Amino acid sequence: MQRVNFASRVLNDPDKPGIRAMIDRIAERSGGQPMSPEQVVDACLDILGPLPVVETTRAGLIDYASKWGDMSFPNPDTDRHIVTLVQLIVTTQEYQTA
């Protein structure tokens, strides 16, 4: 529970410099094109590590991100979605034990 609370408290603002830098790096990877949920999840995992995760974790993250559909930049909704994904990723066992 402490991991979730920490992630929610610290990683909650897309305008914080570190979070903004992650979002901007993902946006650069998009090349101005919409990114699929799978591409966004993989980009987040790569920027946070790169972080290898088991397939079930990756599939769960992609399934969660799929509710938003393809993501485009710049877009405040996409920024919030990436923040949410980063919060989820840092609470995973793989991230905690990396």
N, CA, C and O atoms as a MOPAC input file, in Angstrom:
PM7 MOZYME 1SCF
protein

 N      0.82100 1    -1.19000 1     0.00000 1
 C      0.00000 1     0.00000 1     0.00000 1
 C      0.86700 1     1.25600 1     0.00000 1
 O      0.51400 1     2.25700 1    -0.62400 1
 N      1.99900 1     1.20400 1     0.69900 1
 C      2.87400 1     2.37200 1     0.73800 1
 C      3.40400 1     2.71600 1    -0.64800 1
 O      3.57600 1     3.88900 1    -0.97700 1
 N      3.66800 1     1.67800 1    -1.47200 1
 C      4.16100 1     1.91900 1    -2.82900 1
 C      3.13200 1     2.69600 1    -3.63800 1
 O      3.47700 1     3.64000 1    -4.35000 1
 N      1.87500 1     2.30000 1    -3.52700 1
 C      0.80800 1     2.96300 1    -4.27500 1
 C      0.65400 1     4.39900 1    -3.79900 1
 O      0.52400 1     5.31400 1    -4.61300 1
 N      0.66700 1     4.60100 1    -2.49400 1
 C      0.54100 1     5.95500 1    -1.95500 1
 C      1.69800 1     6.83800 1    -2.40500 1
 O      1.49400 1     7.99700 1    -2.76700 1
 N      2.91500 1     6.29200 1    -2.38200 1
 C      4.08100 1     7.04900 1    -2.82800 1
 C      3.93800 1     7.43700 1    -4.29000 1
 O      4.15400 1     8.59200 1    -4.65500 1
 N      3.57500 1     6.47600 1    -5.12300 1
 C      3.43900 1     6.73800 1    -6.56200 1
 C      2.36600 1     7.78800 1    -6.81900 1
 O      2.54000 1     8.65800 1    -7.67300 1
 N      1.27600 1     7.71300 1    -6.09800 1
 C      0.19300 1     8.67900 1    -6.28700 1
 C      0.60300 1    10.07600 1    -5.84200 1
 O      0.22600 1    11.07300 1    -6.45800 1
 N      1.36700 1    10.13600 1    -4.78100 1
 C      1.75800 1    11.42100 1    -4.21300 1
 C      2.87000 1    12.09800 1    -5.02200 1
 O      2.80400 1    13.29900 1    -5.28600 1
 N      3.87100 1    11.34100 1    -5.40700 1
 C      5.05100 1    11.92600 1    -6.04500 1
 C      4.90100 1    12.04400 1    -7.55300 1
 O      5.36700 1    13.01300 1    -8.15300 1
 N      4.25900 1    11.07200 1    -8.16000 1
 C      4.17100 1    11.02100 1    -9.62400 1
 C      2.78400 1    11.41100 1   -10.11000 1
 O      2.17000 1    10.68700 1   -10.89400 1
 N      2.29600 1    12.53400 1    -9.65500 1
 C      0.90800 1    12.88000 1    -9.96300 1
 C      0.73000 1    14.09100 1   -10.86600 1
 O     -0.39300 1    14.39700 1   -11.26900 1
 N      1.80900 1    14.78300 1   -11.19000 1
 C      1.68100 1    16.05700 1   -11.89700 1
 C      2.49800 1    16.04200 1   -13.18600 1
 O      3.72800 1    16.01500 1   -13.13500 1
 N      1.82600 1    16.05900 1   -14.34400 1
 C      2.56500 1    16.01800 1   -15.61100 1
 C      3.41500 1    17.26000 1   -15.86100 1
 O      4.20900 1    17.28000 1   -16.80200 1
 N      3.26500 1    18.29200 1   -15.03800 1
 C      4.06200 1    19.50000 1   -15.21300 1
 C      5.32300 1    19.52600 1   -14.34900 1
 O      6.12800 1    20.45000 1   -14.46600 1
 N      5.50700 1    18.51800 1   -13.47700 1
 C      6.76100 1    18.42300 1   -12.72700 1
 C      7.87800 1    18.14100 1   -13.72100 1
 O      7.68600 1    17.36900 1   -14.66000 1
 N      9.04400 1    18.75400 1   -13.52800 1
 C     10.11100 1    18.62700 1   -14.53000 1
 C     10.45800 1    17.19100 1   -14.93000 1
 O     10.58400 1    16.90800 1   -16.12100 1
 N     10.61200 1    16.30100 1   -13.99000 1
 C     10.96800 1    14.91900 1   -14.32400 1
 C      9.87200 1    14.19400 1   -15.08200 1
 O     10.14800 1    13.45900 1   -16.03000 1
 N      8.64400 1    14.39700 1   -14.67300 1
 C      7.50800 1    13.77200 1   -15.35600 1
 C      7.35600 1    14.37400 1   -16.74900 1
 O      7.12600 1    13.65700 1   -17.72300 1
 N      7.48600 1    15.69500 1   -16.83300 1
 C      7.38400 1    16.36400 1   -18.14100 1
 C      8.45800 1    15.83900 1   -19.09800 1
 O      8.19700 1    15.64900 1   -20.28600 1
 N      9.66000 1    15.60700 1   -18.57600 1
 C     10.74600 1    15.09200 1   -19.41800 1
 C     10.40200 1    13.70800 1   -19.95900 1
 O     10.67400 1    13.41700 1   -21.12400 1
 N      9.80600 1    12.84800 1   -19.12700 1
 C      9.40100 1    11.51700 1   -19.60000 1
 C      8.34300 1    11.63100 1   -20.68900 1
 O      8.43600 1    10.97200 1   -21.72500 1
 N      7.34400 1    12.46200 1   -20.45500 1
 C      6.27400 1    12.64500 1   -21.44000 1
 C      6.85600 1    13.16900 1   -22.75200 1
 O      6.48900 1    12.70700 1   -23.83200 1
 N      7.75800 1    14.12900 1   -22.64600 1
 C      8.36600 1    14.69600 1   -23.85700 1
 C      9.19100 1    13.66100 1   -24.61700 1
 O      9.19300 1    13.65300 1   -25.84800 1
 N      9.89200 1    12.79000 1   -23.89400 1
 C     10.67100 1    11.73700 1   -24.56100 1
 C      9.75500 1    10.76000 1   -25.28800 1
 O     10.07700 1    10.30400 1   -26.38600 1
 N      8.62600 1    10.44000 1   -24.68600 1
 C      7.66700 1     9.55300 1   -25.34900 1
 C      7.07700 1    10.25300 1   -26.56600 1
 O      6.90700 1     9.63800 1   -27.61900 1
 N      6.76500 1    11.53100 1   -26.42200 1
 C      6.22000 1    12.29800 1   -27.54900 1
 C      7.20600 1    12.32200 1   -28.71300 1
 O      6.79800 1    12.21000 1   -29.86900 1
 N      8.49000 1    12.46600 1   -28.42200 1
 C      9.50800 1    12.45000 1   -29.47700 1
 C      9.49900 1    11.12600 1   -30.22900 1
 O      9.66000 1    11.09200 1   -31.44900 1
 N      9.31200 1    10.04400 1   -29.49400 1
 C      9.28100 1     8.71700 1   -30.11900 1
 C      8.09100 1     8.55800 1   -31.05700 1
 O      8.13000 1     7.75700 1   -31.99000 1
 N      7.04700 1     9.31800 1   -30.80700 1
 C      5.84000 1     9.17600 1   -31.62500 1
 C      6.04100 1     9.70100 1   -33.03600 1
 O      5.32700 1     9.30500 1   -33.95700 1
 N      7.01100 1    10.59200 1   -33.20900 1
 C      7.23900 1    11.17500 1   -34.52200 1
 C      6.03400 1    11.93800 1   -35.04700 1
 O      5.84400 1    12.05700 1   -36.25700 1
 N      5.21900 1    12.45600 1   -34.13000 1
 C      4.03900 1    13.20800 1   -34.53700 1
 C      2.84800 1    12.34500 1   -34.91600 1
 O      1.81800 1    12.86000 1   -35.35200 1
 N      2.98400 1    11.03500 1   -34.75100 1
 C      1.90400 1    10.10500 1   -35.07900 1
 C      1.25900 1     9.58200 1   -33.79400 1
 O      1.92700 1     9.49400 1   -32.76400 1
 N     -0.03000 1     9.23400 1   -33.84000 1
 C     -0.65000 1     8.61700 1   -32.66500 1
 C      0.08200 1     7.32400 1   -32.29800 1
 O      0.58000 1     6.61000 1   -33.16800 1
 N      0.13700 1     7.04300 1   -31.01500 1
 C      0.77700 1     5.82300 1   -30.52600 1
 C     -0.28900 1     4.88500 1   -29.98500 1
 O     -1.23200 1     5.31400 1   -29.32000 1
 N     -0.13100 1     3.61800 1   -30.27200 1
 C     -1.04500 1     2.60600 1   -29.75000 1
 C     -0.77400 1     2.42000 1   -28.25600 1
 O      0.29400 1     2.79300 1   -27.77000 1
 N     -1.73100 1     1.84900 1   -27.52900 1
 C     -1.49000 1     1.56500 1   -26.11500 1
 C     -0.23100 1     0.71500 1   -25.91400 1
 O      0.52800 1     0.94500 1   -24.97300 1
 N     -0.01400 1    -0.24900 1   -26.78000 1
 C      1.17200 1    -1.10200 1   -26.67600 1
 C      2.45500 1    -0.28300 1   -26.83500 1
 O      3.41500 1    -0.47600 1   -26.09000 1
 N      2.46500 1     0.61800 1   -27.79500 1
 C      3.64700 1     1.46000 1   -28.00400 1
 C      3.90400 1     2.36800 1   -26.80300 1
 O      5.05200 1     2.56400 1   -26.40300 1
 N      2.84700 1     2.91500 1   -26.23600 1
 C      3.00600 1     3.80600 1   -25.08400 1
 C      3.51600 1     3.03000 1   -23.87400 1
 O      4.41600 1     3.49600 1   -23.17600 1
 N      2.95400 1     1.85700 1   -23.62000 1
 C      3.41600 1     1.03500 1   -22.50000 1
 C      4.88600 1     0.68200 1   -22.68700 1
 O      5.67800 1     0.82400 1   -21.75600 1
 N      5.25600 1     0.22800 1   -23.86800 1
 C      6.65100 1    -0.13700 1   -24.11900 1
 C      7.57900 1     1.06500 1   -23.96000 1
 O      8.68500 1     0.92900 1   -23.43800 1
 N      7.13800 1     2.23500 1   -24.40400 1
 C      7.95000 1     3.44700 1   -24.25300 1
 C      8.12300 1     3.79800 1   -22.77400 1
 O      9.21900 1     4.15800 1   -22.34700 1
 N      7.05600 1     3.69500 1   -22.00100 1
 C      7.14700 1     3.97100 1   -20.56400 1
 C      8.10600 1     2.99700 1   -19.88400 1
 O      8.93800 1     3.40600 1   -19.07400 1
 N      7.99300 1     1.71900 1   -20.21100 1
 C      8.88200 1     0.71700 1   -19.62200 1
 C     10.33100 1     0.98800 1   -19.99700 1
 O     11.23100 1     0.83500 1   -19.17100 1
 N     10.55400 1     1.38400 1   -21.22400 1
 C     11.91500 1     1.66200 1   -21.67900 1
 C     12.49300 1     2.88100 1   -20.96800 1
 O     13.65000 1     2.86400 1   -20.54900 1
 N     11.71000 1     3.91900 1   -20.83400 1
 C     12.18800 1     5.14600 1   -20.19600 1
 C     12.42600 1     4.94100 1   -18.70300 1
 O     13.31300 1     5.57100 1   -18.12800 1
 N     11.65200 1     4.07700 1   -18.07800 1
 C     11.81800 1     3.82500 1   -16.64400 1
 C     12.91900 1     2.82200 1   -16.34300 1
 O     13.13700 1     2.49900 1   -15.17500 1
 N     13.59600 1     2.33500 1   -17.31400 1
 C     14.62200 1     1.33300 1   -17.05000 1
 C     15.80700 1     1.40500 1   -17.98300 1
 O     16.76200 1     2.13100 1   -17.70700 1
 N     15.77200 1     0.70100 1   -19.03500 1
 C     14.63800 1    -0.09900 1   -19.50800 1
 C     14.28700 1    -1.19000 1   -18.50000 1
 O     15.15500 1    -1.78500 1   -17.86200 1
 N     13.00400 1    -1.42300 1   -18.38200 1
 C     12.49000 1    -2.31500 1   -17.35900 1
 C     11.87300 1    -3.55500 1   -17.98300 1
 O     10.80500 1    -3.47600 1   -18.58900 1
 N     12.53500 1    -4.70100 1   -17.84200 1
 C     11.90900 1    -5.93200 1   -18.32800 1
 C     10.82000 1    -6.37500 1   -17.34700 1
 O     11.03800 1    -6.40600 1   -16.13600 1
 N      9.66900 1    -6.70900 1   -17.87500 1
 C      8.57000 1    -7.19600 1   -17.03800 1
 C      8.06500 1    -8.51200 1   -17.60700 1
 O      8.23600 1    -8.79000 1   -18.79400 1
 N      7.44500 1    -9.31600 1   -16.76000 1
 C      6.86800 1   -10.56400 1   -17.24800 1
 C      5.70600 1   -10.22800 1   -18.17800 1
 O      5.10600 1    -9.15700 1   -18.08400 1
 N      5.40400 1   -11.14800 1   -19.06300 1
 C      4.38600 1   -10.89000 1   -20.08700 1
 C      3.02100 1   -10.58100 1   -19.47900 1
 O      2.26600 1    -9.78200 1   -20.03400 1
 N      2.69500 1   -11.19900 1   -18.35200 1
 C      1.38700 1   -10.92200 1   -17.74800 1
 C      1.30600 1    -9.48000 1   -17.24300 1
 O      0.24900 1    -8.85500 1   -17.33300 1
 N      2.40100 1    -8.95200 1   -16.71700 1
 C      2.42500 1    -7.55300 1   -16.28400 1
 C      2.26600 1    -6.63400 1   -17.48300 1
 O      1.46100 1    -5.70200 1   -17.45900 1
 N      3.03100 1    -6.89600 1   -18.52800 1
 C      2.96300 1    -6.07100 1   -19.74300 1
 C      1.55600 1    -6.11600 1   -20.33700 1
 O      1.00500 1    -5.08600 1   -20.72700 1
 N      0.98300 1    -7.31100 1   -20.40300 1
 C     -0.36300 1    -7.46500 1   -20.96500 1
 C     -1.39000 1    -6.70600 1   -20.12400 1
 O     -2.30900 1    -6.09800 1   -20.67300 1
 N     -1.24200 1    -6.73500 1   -18.80800 1
 C     -2.15600 1    -6.00200 1   -17.94000 1
 C     -2.05300 1    -4.50000 1   -18.13600 1
 O     -3.06400 1    -3.79700 1   -18.14400 1
 N     -0.82500 1    -4.00900 1   -18.29500 1
 C     -0.62900 1    -2.57900 1   -18.54800 1
 C     -1.23000 1    -2.17500 1   -19.88900 1
 O     -1.87500 1    -1.13200 1   -19.99800 1
 N     -1.01600 1    -3.00200 1   -20.90600 1
 C     -1.57600 1    -2.70700 1   -22.23000 1
 C     -3.09600 1    -2.74600 1   -22.18100 1
 O     -3.76400 1    -1.88900 1   -22.76000 1
 N     -3.63800 1    -3.73800 1   -21.49300 1
 C     -5.09300 1    -3.83700 1   -21.36700 1
 C     -5.65100 1    -2.58600 1   -20.68100 1
 O     -6.67000 1    -2.04100 1   -21.10600 1
 N     -4.98600 1    -2.14300 1   -19.63200 1
 C     -5.43000 1    -0.94000 1   -18.92700 1
 C     -5.36200 1     0.27600 1   -19.84500 1
 O     -6.30300 1     1.06700 1   -19.90200 1
 N     -4.25000 1     0.42700 1   -20.56400 1
 C     -4.06300 1     1.57800 1   -21.45600 1
 C     -5.00000 1     1.53400 1   -22.65500 1
 O     -5.28400 1     2.57200 1   -23.25200 1
 N     -5.47800 1     0.36400 1   -23.01300 1
 C     -6.34900 1     0.22600 1   -24.18800 1
 C     -7.66300 1     0.97500 1   -24.03100 1
 O     -8.29400 1     1.33400 1   -25.02600 1
 N     -8.07800 1     1.21100 1   -22.80200 1
 C     -9.34100 1     1.93800 1   -22.61500 1
 C     -9.24700 1     3.37300 1   -23.12500 1
 O    -10.26900 1     4.01800 1   -23.36300 1
 N     -8.00900 1     3.87900 1   -23.29600 1
 C     -7.82600 1     5.23800 1   -23.80600 1
 C     -7.65600 1     5.27000 1   -25.31700 1
 O     -7.72300 1     6.34000 1   -25.92200 1
 N     -7.43900 1     4.12600 1   -25.92900 1
 C     -7.20400 1     4.08300 1   -27.37300 1
 C     -5.84000 1     4.64400 1   -27.72900 1
 O     -4.96100 1     4.75600 1   -26.87400 1
 N     -5.66900 1     4.99700 1   -28.99700 1
 C     -4.40700 1     5.58200 1   -29.44100 1
 C     -4.21700 1     6.94400 1   -28.78200 1
 O     -5.18200 1     7.66200 1   -28.52200 1
 N     -2.96700 1     7.28300 1   -28.51700 1
 C     -2.65400 1     8.53700 1   -27.83100 1
 C     -1.83000 1     9.43400 1   -28.74100 1
 O     -0.92100 1     8.97900 1   -29.43500 1
 N     -2.16900 1    10.72600 1   -28.72500 1
 C     -1.49800 1    11.71400 1   -29.57000 1
 C     -0.86000 1    12.79200 1   -28.71100 1
 O     -1.24800 1    13.01300 1   -27.56400 1
 N      0.11500 1    13.44800 1   -29.28700 1
 C      0.84100 1    14.52900 1   -28.61700 1
 C      0.78000 1    15.77700 1   -29.47900 1
 O      0.72700 1    15.65800 1   -30.70300 1
 N      0.78500 1    16.95400 1   -28.90300 1
 C      0.56300 1    17.23200 1   -27.48400 1
 C     -0.91900 1    17.11600 1   -27.15000 1
 O     -1.78400 1    17.48300 1   -27.94500 1
 N     -1.18800 1    16.60700 1   -25.97600 1
 C     -2.56700 1    16.41900 1   -25.54700 1
 C     -2.57600 1    16.25500 1   -24.02500 1
 O     -1.95400 1    15.32500 1   -23.51200 1
 N     -3.26000 1    17.12800 1   -23.29800 1
 C     -3.29200 1    17.01800 1   -21.84100 1
 C     -3.84800 1    15.67900 1   -21.35600 1
 O     -3.41300 1    15.17200 1   -20.32300 1
 N     -4.80600 1    15.09800 1   -22.08900 1
 C     -5.33100 1    13.78900 1   -21.69200 1
 C     -4.24500 1    12.72700 1   -21.80400 1
 O     -4.10300 1    11.88900 1   -20.91400 1
 N     -3.48200 1    12.75700 1   -22.88700 1
 C     -2.38400 1    11.80400 1   -23.05400 1
 C     -1.37200 1    11.97500 1   -21.93200 1
 O     -0.87000 1    10.98500 1   -21.40000 1
 N     -1.06800 1    13.19700 1   -21.56700 1
 C     -0.13800 1    13.44700 1   -20.45900 1
 C     -0.62800 1    12.76500 1   -19.18800 1
 O      0.14700 1    12.10600 1   -18.49400 1
 N     -1.91200 1    12.92200 1   -18.88300 1
 C     -2.47500 1    12.30500 1   -17.67200 1
 C     -2.45200 1    10.78100 1   -17.77400 1
 O     -2.21000 1    10.09500 1   -16.78100 1
 N     -2.70200 1    10.25600 1   -18.96100 1
 C     -2.67100 1     8.80200 1   -19.13700 1
 C     -1.26200 1     8.25600 1   -18.90500 1
 O     -1.09400 1     7.20400 1   -18.28700 1
 N     -0.26600 1     8.96300 1   -19.39400 1
 C      1.11500 1     8.52000 1   -19.18000 1
 C      1.46900 1     8.57800 1   -17.70000 1
 O      2.12700 1     7.67200 1   -17.18900 1
 N      1.04600 1     9.62300 1   -17.01100 1
 C      1.27500 1     9.70800 1   -15.56900 1
 C      0.65900 1     8.49700 1   -14.87500 1
 O      1.28800 1     7.89100 1   -14.00800 1
 N     -0.55500 1     8.14500 1   -15.24800 1
 C     -1.22000 1     6.98500 1   -14.65300 1
 C     -0.43700 1     5.70900 1   -14.92900 1
 O     -0.25200 1     4.89000 1   -14.02800 1
 N      0.02500 1     5.52900 1   -16.16200 1
 C      0.81400 1     4.33900 1   -16.49200 1
 C      2.10800 1     4.28500 1   -15.68800 1
 O      2.48100 1     3.22700 1   -15.18300 1
 N      2.78800 1     5.40800 1   -15.56900 1
 C      4.02500 1     5.44100 1   -14.78800 1
 C      3.73200 1     5.08400 1   -13.33100 1
 O      4.49200 1     4.34000 1   -12.71000 1
 N      2.64100 1     5.60600 1   -12.78700 1
 C      2.26200 1     5.26100 1   -11.41700 1
 C      2.04000 1     3.75900 1   -11.27700 1
 O      2.47200 1     3.15300 1   -10.29600 1
 N      1.37200 1     3.16200 1   -12.25100 1
 C      1.14400 1     1.71600 1   -12.20300 1
 C      2.45100 1     0.94600 1   -12.31200 1
 O      2.67700 1    -0.01200 1   -11.57300 1
 N      3.30700 1     1.36000 1   -13.22900 1
 C      4.56600 1     0.64500 1   -13.45400 1
 C      5.44700 1     0.66000 1   -12.20800 1
 O      6.03400 1    -0.36300 1   -11.85600 1
 N      5.54600 1     1.80500 1   -11.53800 1
 C      6.43900 1     1.86500 1   -10.37600 1
 C      5.90000 1     1.08800 1    -9.17900 1
 O      6.61500 1     0.90300 1    -8.19400 1
 N      4.66300 1     0.63500 1    -9.24700 1
 C      4.13500 1    -0.20400 1    -8.16900 1
 C      4.27000 1    -1.68900 1    -8.47700 1
 O      3.93000 1    -2.52400 1    -7.63900 1
 N      4.76200 1    -2.03100 1    -9.66600 1
 C      4.90600 1    -3.44500 1   -10.01900 1
 C      6.05800 1    -4.08200 1    -9.25900 1
 O      7.00300 1    -3.41100 1    -8.84500 1
 N      5.95600 1    -5.37900 1    -9.09000 1
 C      7.02100 1    -6.12900 1    -8.42700 1
 C      8.33200 1    -6.00200 1    -9.20000 1
 O      9.40400 1    -5.90100 1    -8.60300 1
 N      8.23900 1    -6.00800 1   -10.52800 1
 C      9.44600 1    -5.91700 1   -11.34100 1
 C     10.18800 1    -4.61100 1   -11.08700 1
 O     11.41500 1    -4.60000 1   -10.98400 1
 N      9.45600 1    -3.52500 1   -10.98800 1
 C     10.09200 1    -2.23000 1   -10.74500 1
 C     10.65600 1    -2.18600 1    -9.33000 1
 O     11.77000 1    -1.71000 1    -9.11500 1
 N      9.89800 1    -2.67600 1    -8.38200 1
 C     10.31800 1    -2.62200 1    -6.98500 1
 C     11.56400 1    -3.45800 1    -6.71600 1
 O     12.33800 1    -3.14300 1    -5.81200 1
 N     11.76200 1    -4.51300 1    -7.48900 1
 C     12.90500 1    -5.39900 1    -7.24700 1
 C     14.02400 1    -5.20600 1    -8.26100 1
 O     15.00400 1    -5.95100 1    -8.25800 1
 N     13.88100 1    -4.20800 1    -9.12900 1
 C     14.92300 1    -3.97400 1   -10.15000 1
 C     16.15700 1    -3.35200 1    -9.53300 1
 O     17.13200 1    -3.08600 1   -10.23600 1

